[in-house]
Amino acid sequence: MSDKKDATKVVEAGRRPEWTQGIVSPPVWRASTVLYDSVADLRAGGGADTHHRLFYGRRGTPTQWSLADALTELEPGAEATLLYPSGVAAVASALLAVLSPGDELLIPDSAYDPTRNLANGMLKRLGIHTTFYDPLIGAGIAALCTERTRAIFMESPGSLTFEVQDVPAIVAVAKERGITTMLDNTWATPLLLPVIGMGVDYSILACTKYVVGHSDVMLGSVTAAQGHYDRLRNATYQLGQTASPDDAWLGSRGLRTMAVRLRQHGEAALRIAMWLKTRPEVARVLHPALPDCPGHALFLRDFKGASGLFSFVLNGGTDAARSALIDGLAHFGIGYSWGGFESLAIPVDPAHYRTATKWRAEGPLVRLQIGLEDPDDLIADLDAGLARFATVRG
């Protein structure tokens, strides 16, 4: 049925009868070598499309295909999905699939740091030039496009400072010029922002976050729009990229509860963000669902809801005062990533990562991942942390 709701899709998608064979969850198919009945079968297998057909372990088994199919179904209009050993591997594979020496790439100034490092490192060594742009540029991105621009990368909202991009406007500019578009959709997932339906060519997820949901697997995915899958597949096979069946199985298990978890993350995070806005120790809260967050009107227009990651700017103070806040938290771990069941808090310094725009703030920045704990406990924990911050700040 094409009119299934998202919560139903995450439960049912990817569970083909030939893969489950009567079992609720597709089992873990581990394989390197696949045996053939004859030399003729071996030769025929090598010359045919191996998607959804056993060929060699690197090309996947029903365990990987199940998760890939489910992610494809979450993006209406998509052709197919490929899995990767991490979100960064997914970003790199998508970019390498469409870029060649001499090409130009546009990336928002608010992009995830590993994406920026890839552009300034490997892509630069390959002769690919990157221009970083203001994430709020919208249709103005046309002024940055040249005859050599081959791809526009987006991340909406940015995972540190949470600017929301005008995706339809950027996509319109790209389509007029035959430029490929891709978007890191990890913050929202297709449940909150189905970007293939908005005209984006590649939707990229660090499945490590909300898809897996338990902070115990590294996993990535790229979902391709119609007509864009073949070159992604070819590049992925040439690069030897593959995700293990065990990790894919854990991703499938996490996916079944993602709609419920994402709702809980989002509701708790918004409640805590609104509480932080009332505190004198806090200068600003960077949460796309709040009216004063950059791109809020675009968020209301395009998104179905918010997830559990946001930042807040402290009102003055030093790094030592910020560390006093974070170090003493009882319910927040100190660590990277997000999307797991445990809340996290880290210090963030966006000025170090900007070249196209300037980051100016009233004080240090803290990024929070709101997990599945009771929001009252998290608020009490942050209340004590802000008191420590105020004491050190003086």
Residue pairs with C-beta under 8 A, 6 or more apart in sequence:
4 12
6 74
6 190
6 191
6 259
7 259
7 260
9 70
9 73
9 74
10 70
10 74
10 191
10 255
10 256
10 257
10 258
10 259
11 256
13 69
13 70
13 71
13 73
13 74
13 255
14 26
14 65
14 66
14 67
14 68
14 69
14 70
14 71
14 73
14 252
14 255
15 24
15 25
15 26
15 66
15 70
16 62
16 66
16 69
18 62
19 26
19 62
19 65
19 66
20 26
20 27
25 249
25 252
25 253
26 62
26 63
26 66
26 249
26 252
27 63
27 249
28 63
28 245
28 246
28 249
29 61
29 62
29 63
29 245
30 57
30 61
30 245
30 246
31 54
31 57
31 61
31 245
32 56
32 57
32 58
33 56
33 57
34 45
34 54
34 55
34 56
34 57
36 42
36 45
45 53
45 55
46 55
50 56
50 59
51 59
51 65
51 80
51 233
52 65
54 61
57 242
58 237
58 240
58 242
59 237
59 242
60 68
60 83
60 242
61 245
63 245
63 248
63 249
63 252
64 83
64 242
64 243
64 245
64 248
66 248
66 252
67 83
67 221
67 248
67 249
67 251
67 252
67 255
68 80
68 81
68 82
68 83
68 221
69 81
70 252
70 255
71 81
71 190
71 205
71 207
71 211
71 221
71 223
71 255
72 78
72 79
72 80
72 81
72 223
74 189
74 190
74 191
74 194
75 81
75 190
75 194
75 195
75 196
75 197
75 203
75 223
76 194
76 196
76 197
77 196
77 197
77 225
77 226
78 196
78 203
78 223
78 224
78 225
78 226
79 224
79 225
79 226
79 227
79 228
79 229
80 223
80 224
80 229
80 233
81 221
81 222
81 223
81 224
82 93
82 221
82 222
82 224
82 232
82 233
82 236
82 241
83 207
83 219
83 220
83 221
83 242
83 243
83 248
83 251
84 90
84 93
84 219
84 220
84 221
84 222
84 236
84 241
84 242
84 243
85 218
85 219
85 220
85 241
85 242
85 243
85 244
85 247
86 206
86 208
86 218
86 219
86 220
87 184
87 186
87 204
87 205
87 206
87 207
87 208
87 209
87 218
87 219
87 220
88 114
88 115
88 118
88 206
88 220
89 220
89 241
90 204
90 205
90 206
90 220
90 221
90 222
91 112
91 114
91 115
91 118
91 184
91 204
91 220
92 118
92 122
93 222
93 232
93 235
93 236
93 239
93 241
94 182
94 202
94 204
94 222
94 232
95 105
95 118
95 123
95 151
95 153
95 182
96 235
96 239
97 231
97 232
97 234
97 235
97 236
98 150
98 151
98 180
98 182
98 231
99 105
99 123
99 126
99 128
99 150
99 151
100 128
100 150
101 126
101 127
101 128
102 127
102 128
102 148
103 128
103 129
103 148
103 149
103 150
103 151
104 128
104 129
104 130
104 131
104 146
104 148
104 149
104 150
105 119
105 123
105 128
105 129
105 130
105 131
105 149
105 150
105 151
105 152
105 153
106 130
106 131
106 132
106 133
106 141
106 144
106 145
106 149
106 151
106 152
106 153
107 115
107 116
107 119
107 130
107 131
107 132
107 133
107 153
108 132
108 133
108 134
108 135
108 153
108 154
108 155
108 158
108 163
108 165
109 132
109 133
109 134
109 135
109 353
109 354
109 355
109 356
109 357
110 135
110 155
110 157
110 158
110 159
110 160
110 161
110 162
110 163
110 350
111 132
111 153
111 155
111 158
111 184
112 155
112 158
112 159
112 184
113 353
115 153
115 155
115 184
116 132
116 353
119 128
119 130
120 130
123 130
124 130
129 148
131 144
131 356
132 355
132 356
133 141
133 144
133 356
134 356
134 357
135 155
135 156
135 158
135 163
135 165
135 294
135 295
135 357
136 163
136 165
136 166
136 294
136 295
137 144
137 170
138 165
138 166
138 169
138 170
139 166
139 169
139 170
139 172
139 173
141 152
141 169
141 170
141 173
142 173
145 152
145 173
145 174
145 177
145 179
149 177
149 179
150 179
150 180
151 179
151 180
151 181
151 182
152 170
152 173
152 174
152 179
152 180
152 181
152 182
153 181
153 182
153 183
153 184
154 165
154 167
154 170
154 181
154 182
154 183
154 184
154 200
155 165
155 183
155 184
155 187
156 163
156 164
156 165
156 167
156 183
156 185
156 187
156 188
156 193
156 295
157 163
157 164
157 165
157 187
157 288
157 295
157 299
159 184
159 186
159 187
159 309
160 311
160 348
160 350
160 353
160 365
160 367
161 286
161 294
161 311
161 350
161 359
161 365
162 286
162 287
162 288
162 293
162 294
162 310
162 311
163 294
163 295
164 288
164 293
164 294
164 295
164 296
164 298
164 299
164 302
164 303
165 295
165 298
166 295
166 298
167 183
167 195
167 198
167 200
167 298
167 302
168 198
168 199
168 302
170 181
171 181
171 198
171 199
171 200
172 199
173 179
174 180
174 181
175 199
180 201
180 202
180 228
181 199
181 200
181 201
181 202
182 200
182 201
182 202
182 203
182 204
182 222
183 195
183 200
183 202
183 203
183 204
184 204
184 205
184 206
185 193
185 195
185 203
185 204
185 205
186 204
186 205
186 206
186 209
186 210
186 339
187 307
187 309
188 303
188 307
189 205
189 210
189 211
189 258
189 262
189 307
190 196
190 203
190 223
191 258
191 259
191 262
191 304
192 262
192 266
192 303
192 304
192 305
192 306
192 307
193 302
193 303
193 304
195 203
196 203
196 223
196 225
198 302
199 225
200 225
201 224
201 225
201 228
202 222
202 223
202 224
202 225
202 228
202 232
203 222
203 223
204 220
204 221
204 222
204 223
205 211
205 220
205 221
205 222
205 223
206 219
206 220
207 217
207 219
207 220
207 221
207 251
208 217
208 218
208 219
208 220
208 337
208 339
209 337
209 338
209 339
209 340
210 254
210 258
210 261
210 262
210 265
210 307
210 339
211 219
211 221
211 251
211 254
211 255
211 258
211 339
212 219
212 250
212 251
212 254
212 339
212 340
213 254
213 257
213 258
213 261
213 339
213 340
213 341
214 250
214 254
214 340
214 341
215 337
215 339
215 340
215 341
215 342
216 250
217 247
217 250
217 251
217 254
218 247
219 243
219 247
219 248
219 250
219 251
220 243
222 232
224 232
243 251
261 341
261 372
262 305
262 307
262 308
263 305
264 372
265 307
265 308
265 339
265 370
265 371
265 372
266 305
266 306
266 307
266 308
268 308
268 370
268 372
268 373
268 375
268 378
269 287
269 306
269 307
269 308
269 309
269 310
269 368
269 370
270 287
270 289
270 306
271 375
272 368
272 370
272 375
272 378
272 379
272 382
273 285
273 287
273 289
273 290
273 310
273 312
274 285
274 290
275 379
275 382
276 282
276 285
276 312
276 382
277 285
277 290
279 386
280 315
281 314
281 315
281 386
281 389
281 390
281 393
282 312
282 313
282 314
282 315
282 386
283 313
283 314
283 315
283 316
283 361
283 362
283 363
284 292
284 312
284 313
284 361
284 362
285 293
285 310
285 311
285 312
285 313
286 293
286 294
286 310
286 311
286 312
286 313
286 365
287 293
287 306
287 310
287 311
288 295
288 296
288 299
288 303
288 306
288 310
289 296
289 299
289 306
290 296
293 299
299 306
307 339
308 338
308 339
308 369
308 370
308 371
309 338
309 339
309 367
309 368
309 369
309 370
310 367
310 368
310 370
311 348
311 365
311 366
311 367
311 368
312 365
312 366
312 368
313 361
313 362
313 363
313 364
313 365
314 321
314 322
314 325
314 362
314 363
314 364
314 365
314 366
314 389
315 362
315 363
316 362
316 363
316 393
317 363
317 364
317 389
317 392
317 393
318 364
318 392
318 393
319 347
319 364
320 392
321 364
321 389
321 392
321 393
322 347
322 363
322 364
322 366
322 389
323 347
324 385
324 388
324 389
324 391
324 392
325 366
325 385
325 386
325 388
325 389
326 332
326 334
326 345
326 346
326 347
326 366
326 385
327 334
328 384
328 385
328 388
329 345
329 381
329 382
329 385
330 381
331 343
331 373
331 377
331 378
331 381
332 343
332 344
332 345
332 368
332 378
332 381
333 342
333 343
333 344
333 345
334 344
334 345
334 346
335 344
335 346
336 344
336 346
337 344
337 369
338 344
338 369
339 369
340 369
340 371
341 371
341 372
342 371
342 372
342 373
343 368
343 369
343 370
343 371
343 373
343 378
344 368
344 369
344 371
345 366
345 367
345 368
345 369
346 366
346 367
347 364
347 365
347 366
347 367
348 365
348 366
348 367
349 364
349 365
350 359
350 361
350 365
351 358
351 359
370 378
